[in-house]
Amino acid sequence: MTFREQKEMIEELRDYERKMSRAELEDFQMYVKRHKDDEELDALSMKRLKELHIKYFINRPRKPFIDPFKK
């Protein structure tokens, strides 16, 4: 896992902090602090971050916009 992928996952998960349980939130905040210190996460922490990302971040395909006023 690269630093860039780590950054993207943390940024995407920031919007879901309010949905996380207390333990998950504490872990996530620890990952954010480590990221701010420019540290790469170890394998176990990265695995946990991926699990959080899979659990909370749902990448849904967007439906095409249909203009209701178009004839």
NUVOPA-960975 format. One line per 8 residues: number of its first residue (from 1); their letters; for each residue z, y, x of N, C-alpha, C, O. Coordinates in Angstrom, 1 decimal, m for minus. Example, Ala and Ser with C-alpha at 12.3 -4.5 7.8 and 13.67 -1.06 7.14 Angstrom:
REM residues 2
1> AS> 7.8/m5.7/13.2/7.8/m4.5/12.3/7.8/m3.3/13.2/8.5/m3.3/14.2  7.1/m2.2/12.8/7.1/m1.1/13.7/7.9/0.0/12.9/8.0/1.1/13.4
This chain:
REM residues 71
1> MTFREQKE> 0.0/m1.2/0.9/0.0/0.0/0.0/0.0/1.2/0.9/0.8/1.4/1.8  m0.9/2.1/0.6/m1.0/3.3/1.4/m0.1/4.4/0.8/0.3/4.4/m0.3  0.1/5.4/1.6/0.9/6.6/1.2/0.2/7.3/0.1/0.9/7.8/m0.8  m1.1/7.3/0.0/m1.8/8.0/m1.0/m1.6/7.3/m2.4/m1.4/7.9/m3.4  m1.7/5.9/m2.4/m1.4/5.2/m3.6/0.0/5.3/m4.1/0.3/5.4/m5.3  0.9/5.4/m3.1/2.3/5.6/m3.4/2.5/7.0/m4.1/3.2/7.1/m5.1  1.8/8.0/m3.6/1.9/9.3/m4.2/1.4/9.3/m5.6/2.0/9.9/m6.5  0.2/8.7/m5.8/m0.4/8.7/m7.1/0.5/8.0/m8.2/0.6/8.5/m9.3
9> MIEELRDY> 1.1/6.9/m7.8/2.0/6.2/m8.7/3.2/7.0/m9.1/3.6/7.0/m10.2  3.8/7.6/m8.1/5.0/8.5/m8.4/4.6/9.6/m9.3/5.4/10.0/m10.2  3.5/10.3/m9.0/3.1/11.4/m9.9/2.8/10.9/m11.3/3.1/11.7/m12.2  2.2/9.8/m11.5/1.9/9.3/m12.8/3.2/8.9/m13.5/3.2/9.0/m14.8  4.2/8.4/m12.8/5.4/8.0/m13.5/6.4/9.1/m13.8/7.3/8.9/m14.6  6.1/10.3/m13.2/7.0/11.4/m13.5/7.1/11.7/m15.0/8.2/12.2/m15.5  6.0/11.6/m15.7/6.0/11.9/m17.1/6.8/10.9/m18.0/7.1/11.2/m19.1  7.1/9.7/m17.4/7.8/8.7/m18.1/9.2/8.5/m17.8/9.9/7.5/m18.1
17> ERKMSRAE> 9.8/9.5/m17.0/11.2/9.4/m16.6/12.1/9.3/m17.8/13.1/8.6/m17.7  11.8/10.0/m18.8/12.7/10.0/m20.0/12.8/8.7/m20.7/13.7/8.4/m21.5  11.7/7.9/m20.6/11.7/6.6/m21.2/12.4/5.5/m20.4/12.6/4.4/m20.9  12.6/5.7/m19.2/13.2/4.7/m18.3/14.7/4.5/m18.6/15.4/5.4/m19.0  15.1/3.2/m18.3/16.5/3.0/m18.5/17.3/3.6/m17.3/16.7/4.1/m16.4  18.6/3.6/m17.4/19.4/4.3/m16.3/19.2/3.7/m14.9/19.0/4.4/m14.0  19.1/2.4/m14.9/18.9/1.7/m13.6/17.5/2.0/m13.0/17.4/2.3/m11.8  16.5/1.9/m13.9/15.2/2.2/m13.5/15.0/3.7/m13.0/14.3/4.0/m12.1
25> LEDFQMYV> 15.7/4.6/m13.7/15.6/6.0/m13.4/16.2/6.3/m12.0/15.7/7.0/m11.2  17.4/5.6/m11.8/18.0/5.8/m10.5/17.1/5.3/m9.3/17.0/5.9/m8.3  16.5/4.1/m9.6/15.6/3.6/m8.6/14.4/4.5/m8.3/14.0/4.8/m7.2  13.8/5.0/m9.4/12.7/5.9/m9.3/13.0/7.2/m8.6/12.2/7.7/m7.8  14.2/7.7/m8.9/14.6/9.0/m8.2/14.8/8.7/m6.7/14.5/9.6/m5.9  15.3/7.5/m6.4/15.4/7.2/m5.0/14.0/7.1/m4.3/13.8/7.6/m3.2  13.0/6.6/m5.0/11.7/6.5/m4.5/11.1/7.9/m4.3/10.4/8.1/m3.3  11.4/8.8/m5.2/10.9/10.1/m5.2/11.5/10.8/m3.9/10.8/11.6/m3.2
33> KRHKDDEE> 12.8/10.7/m3.7/13.4/11.3/m2.6/12.8/10.7/m1.3/12.6/11.5/m0.3  12.6/9.4/m1.2/12.0/8.9/0.0/10.6/9.3/0.2/10.2/9.5/1.3  9.9/9.5/m0.9/8.5/10.1/m0.8/8.5/11.5/m0.3/7.7/11.9/0.5  9.5/12.3/m0.8/9.6/13.7/m0.3/9.9/13.8/1.2/9.5/14.7/1.9  10.6/12.8/1.7/10.9/12.7/3.1/9.8/12.1/3.9/10.0/11.9/5.1  8.6/11.9/3.3/7.5/11.3/3.9/7.7/9.9/4.5/7.2/9.6/5.6  8.5/9.2/3.8/8.8/7.8/4.3/7.9/6.8/3.5/7.7/7.0/2.3  7.4/5.8/4.1/6.6/4.8/3.4/7.7/3.8/2.9/8.7/3.5/3.5
41> LDALSMKR> 7.4/3.3/1.7/8.4/2.4/1.0/8.2/1.0/1.7/7.1/0.6/2.0  9.2/0.3/1.8/9.1/m1.1/2.3/8.5/m2.0/1.2/8.3/m1.5/0.1  8.3/m3.2/1.5/7.6/m4.1/0.6/8.3/m4.4/m0.7/7.7/m4.4/m1.8  9.7/m4.5/m0.6/10.4/m4.7/m1.8/10.4/m3.5/m2.7/10.3/m3.6/m4.0  10.6/m2.3/m2.2/10.6/m1.1/m3.0/9.2/m0.8/m3.6/9.1/m0.4/m4.7  8.2/m1.1/m2.8/6.8/m0.9/m3.3/6.5/m1.9/m4.5/5.9/m1.5/m5.4  7.0/m3.1/m4.4/6.9/m4.1/m5.4/7.5/m3.6/m6.7/7.0/m3.7/m7.8  8.8/m3.0/m6.6/9.5/m2.5/m7.7/8.8/m1.3/m8.3/8.8/m1.1/m9.5
49> LKELHIKY> 8.2/m0.4/m7.5/7.5/0.7/m7.9/6.2/0.3/m8.7/5.9/0.9/m9.7  5.6/m0.7/m8.2/4.4/m1.3/m8.9/4.8/m1.8/m10.3/4.1/m1.6/m11.3  5.9/m2.5/m10.4/6.4/m3.0/m11.6/6.7/m1.9/m12.6/6.4/m2.0/m13.8  7.3/m0.8/m12.2/7.6/0.3/m13.0/6.3/0.9/m13.5/6.1/1.3/m14.7  5.3/1.0/m12.6/4.0/1.6/m12.9/3.3/0.8/m14.0/2.7/1.3/m14.9  3.3/m0.5/m13.8/2.7/m1.4/m14.8/3.4/m1.3/m16.2/2.8/m1.3/m17.2  4.7/m1.2/m16.1/5.5/m1.2/m17.4/5.3/0.1/m18.2/5.2/0.1/m19.4  5.3/1.2/m17.5/5.3/2.5/m18.2/3.9/3.2/m18.3/3.6/3.8/m19.3
57> FINRPRKP> 3.1/3.1/m17.2/1.9/3.9/m17.2/0.8/3.0/m17.8/0.4/2.0/m17.2  0.3/3.4/m19.0/m0.8/2.7/m19.6/m2.0/3.5/m19.5/m2.1/4.6/m20.0  m3.0/2.9/m18.8/m4.3/3.7/m18.6/m5.2/3.2/m19.7/m6.0/2.3/m19.5  m5.2/3.9/m20.8/m6.1/3.6/m21.9/m7.4/4.3/m21.8/m7.5/5.5/m21.4  m8.5/3.6/m22.2/m9.8/4.3/m22.2/m9.8/5.3/m23.3/m9.3/5.1/m24.4  m10.3/6.5/m23.0/m10.4/7.5/m24.0/m11.6/7.3/m25.0/m12.7/6.9/m24.5  m11.3/7.6/m26.2/m12.4/7.5/m27.2/m13.3/8.7/m27.1/m12.8/9.8/m26.8  m14.6/8.5/m27.3/m15.4/9.7/m27.2/m15.1/10.7/m28.3/m14.8/10.3/m29.5
65> FIDPFKK> m15.2/11.9/m28.0/m14.9/13.0/m28.9/m16.1/13.1/m29.9/m17.2/13.2/m29.6  m15.7/13.1/m31.2/m16.7/13.2/m32.3/m16.4/14.6/m32.9/m15.3/14.8/m33.5  m17.4/15.4/m32.9/m17.2/16.7/m33.5/m17.3/16.6/m35.0/m18.3/16.2/m35.6  m16.2/16.9/m35.7/m16.2/16.8/m37.2/m17.0/17.8/m37.9/m17.3/17.6/m39.1  m17.4/18.9/m37.3/m18.2/19.9/m37.9/m19.7/19.8/m37.7/m20.5/20.5/m38.2  m20.1/18.8/m36.8/m21.5/18.6/m36.5/m22.1/17.8/m37.7/m21.6/16.9/m38.2  m23.3/18.2/m38.0/m24.0/17.5/m39.1/m25.1/16.6/m38.6/m25.7/15.9/m39.3
